[in-house]
Amino acid sequence: MTANTDDLIKAALQAPSEDIARSILSAAGMSNDELAKSITTQTGLVAYDLQAPAKNLYPVNTPIRNRLPRVGGGIGVATNWKAIDRIIGSGYDAQGWVPEGQRSGQMSYATSNKAASYVTIGEEDGASFEAINAGRGFEDVKARMTMRMLQKMMLKEENALLGGNATLQLGTPSAPVASASGSTGAIAAATYSVIVVALSFEGCRGASIANGIPTTKVINGADGKTFTLYGGSSNKSAAGSVAVTSGQSILASVAPIMGAMGYAWFVGPSGSEVLQAITYINSVSLSTLRTGTQPATAITADNSANPNLAFDGLLTTAFKAGANGAAYVNQLATGTAGIGTKLTSSGRGSCNEVDAMLQGMWDAYQVSPSVLYVNSQETTGLTNAVLTGSSAPLLHYMQDPQSGGVKATAGGTIEYYFNPYSTEGGSKIPVKIHPALPPGTMIGWAENLPIQYQANEVPNVAEVKVRQDYYEIDWPITTRQRQVGVYAEEVLAVYAPFAMGIVTNIAKG
């Protein structure tokens, strides 16, 4: 088609009448039917309505990273501090009596040296020159790539601050106690072997029935070098045994492990056990058995910690301190296998397990959490424990003065939890859902020490001590690709582990 013909067709389309359009088309040597056939959407001669830039449909929710203070000035390989854990009076520690004219004995101190080693966290990405050039007019490919890379690193940092594990080995669980009962199960009659593997916070985050539980992974760095990450799983237990008759289900439980937030269960004929379930309590109930999932033989060692690469997060620090009595840790009782122990109501508008944690933290160290993080499961369980028939007298309706009627909103949850254990007569603790916290666990955290810790020199109970905060590296061009890395060198320094409390092994309520 010539440019002149193209102009005539445009003129025909814009003609004020059909007769004039016909005359113009005739001059172009085309009929009206031919024009109608040539101009349709099926020809593909249409514009492409692409909205720019791309929609980023993923959450970047990092509440603890956002809440923790970041303190610079780090040097060397670790940050170090000295702690005076107790001041011990002479004589009877609780008595200060001195005879007239005499001197008291000298007091003493319980001290400890603390250190937290700096580690590096990072993420990398790359974009070819073709991708960068083809994206012009749509989005700045390199800039957006860097933004998304920083967001992903912040998400990984959030996981590290909450549950990073450098030092807490889960070891080997004891052999499960297994039994069979019921009449509605679909397990073939036979004798089965039951094996369990404990999971840390990181293990819970990486485990699934489809992909199995994480053991180790070799990372191929963008520099061509490799390193190994440990996935957060314990060694496998010795096997328990159970004889099943037709219609029965398998019930199994294991002694809880300090630091475990989940358990993976492998069941099958002896030597052929495969992954059947992942639970967030220390027991399981199975009415059917899977095939084709991860075999228990894939677990050959304790892969729960990364001692040379990671730092301990809040949960790991609290679990370790709880083992030594310096933090409140309550692993709820096993209860009935597969059902576990739920949060329970006090009958006065509160939850027994949370009340026990608040009182325990006060009695031992005179501290009170300033925030309570829970999983969505525990939001429901806590609400069910608090809002019961016996707590109804504590609730009230708000009447709308305009309409004169009572308006009720369906549903409800716990926004704050009142803590009566404090010097000032009580405080409200916000209850927040943490997107990464596994079901079955809640953590209370006092972000600052109370006023009675005079001259404590601890402005923050926990802080991110940075040797070098976020920095971007644009690597030299060695291929037709722009390669970028985002890194930070930091450590979580927890100065008062006793200012944290954990309730775990909570069954769904």
Buried (B, 14 or more C-beta within 10 A) or exposed (E): EEEEEEEBBEBBEEBEEEEEBBEBBEEBEBEEEEBEEEEEEEEEEEEEEEEEEEEEEEEEBBBBBEBBEEBEEBEEEBBEBEBEEEEEBBEEEEEEEEEEEEEEEEEEEEEEEBEBBBBEBBBBBBBEEEBBEEBEEEEEBBEBBBEBBBBBBBBBBBBBBBBBBBEBBBBBBEBBBBBBEBEEBEBEEEEBBBBBBBBBBBBBBBBEBEEBBBBEEEEEEEEEEEEEBBBBBBBBBEBBEBEBEEBBBBBBBBBBBBBBBBBBBBBBEEEBBBBBBBBBBBBBBBBEBEEEBBBBEBBEEBBBBBEEBBBBBBBBBBBBBBEEEBBBBBBBEBBEBBBBBBBBBBEEBBBEBBBBBBBBBBEBBBBBBBBBBBBEBBBBBBBBBBBEEEBEEEEEEEEEEEEEEEEEEEEEEBEEBEBEBBEEEEBEBEBBBBEBBBBBBBBBBBBBBBEEBEEBEBEBBBBBBBBEBBEEEEBEEEEEBBBBBBBBBBBBBBBBBBBBBBBBBBBBB
